[in-house]
Amino acid sequence: MQIIDGKATAATIKAEIAEEVRRIVENGGKQPHLAAVLVGHDGGSETYVKNKVLACEACGFKSTLIRYEDDVTEEELLACVDRLNTNGDVDGFIVQLPLPKHIDEQKIIEAIDYRKDVDGFHPVNVGRMALGLPSFISATPLGIITLLQRYGIQTSGKKCVILGRSNIVGKPMAQLMMQKQYGDATVTVCHSRSKTLKDECRLADIIIAAIGQPDFVTADMVKEGAVIIDVGTTRVPDSSRKSGFRLNGDVKFDEVAPKCSFISPVPGGVGPMTICSLMKNTLLAAQMRNKK
């Protein structure tokens, strides 16, 4: 059993990005610039955006953080998106989700210029990704594909079960694992209504768990030698921690790990790769704009 170390892999990739940025700047190109819009004070979003700023520093990017309170109007947020769309110095930007309930998230996503949509959520990028055309691939699925590639995990012809059907992970992950240039696998998507979920998992060579239920995947659902990618990050109470909680994955790690050939832990697996993938997309956006 080998643990997939997303933290170490992300550090390696960020160093590679920093080297590429140094080369771009030395040759007279523009330093990549990532902007983030944060609404309110959600603890998870605050941490995530802080880590994005640190990642920008590690990669040699310029970063801008734009903050709004929870009571920001949809019109104000749309105006901010428009300013970022037309700002020639900003290569890519993200609007951190979730947004307050009075704001239509899809409306905000669709207002973003797809050429600056480094989160990969705009319908144009989603559609191009589904067709196998060049696009910004959403960060978590791109991070998972990168981990599978960097660890030399064979995916072609394998049976892959994806647990969860969200627009952010489940659906794009299924698309990528089907495509010849990425997974080239036989893909089954299971969710809360799937009657044969456990049976499907027992047949899987690769399980990608993104169902949002702590310890959902147990040893009796996993065949010997399977590859397990755990995307789950649920905060569960833990009085032994200073924060009062710990991050728990969708996989019951201690009992599942001995049966696996590869397994990603939580934390330290997919999480660091998500931010790293955002950096990769920002570099790609900057390279495309430098070519103009």
Protein Blocks (a to p, Z undefined) as FASTA:
>chain_A
ZZddfklmmmmmmmmmmmmmmmmmmnopacdddddddehjdfklmmmmmmmmmmmmmnop
acddddddfklcfklmmmmmmmmmmmmklmbdcddddddfkbcfklmmmmpcfklmmnop
afklmmmmmnopacdddfklmmmmmmmmmnopafehpacddedjbfklmmmmmmmmmpmk
lnopacddddfklmklmmmmmmpmbdcddehpghkbcfklpcehiacddfbdcddddfkb
mnlpacddfbdfklmmmmpmbdcddehilmmmmmmmmmmmmmmmmmmmmmZZ
